[in-house]
Amino acid sequence: DMARNRTWGDELTLRACVEAFGCVTHVVTSEAQNWYLVYRPDSPPEPASVAQLCEKNKLPTPKPGKDIFINYISPIHYNAVAALVTSP
């Protein structure tokens, strides 16, 4: 269900994605004490299993250890953060 637009997840869902895809996720939050969190997989998944999962869900296969950046507006909402790349 998480592959559908407008489907909400929580910290447990985020942790599951980190484990499934083997990515490193950086979270900037609105909380003063825990304003920056990093989630790393406990053990990197097998590249073949990630490729199979992505193919099944029609997703591009991420590079192992890819860094993802999101923000969290406490207590209810995550947003993707994308770099603005400009030409020199």
Summary of the structure (lengths in Angstrom):
residues: 88
radius of gyration: 14.1
end to end distance: 40.7
largest distance: 40.7
contacts: 184
relative contact order: 0.21
helix: 24%
strand: 24%
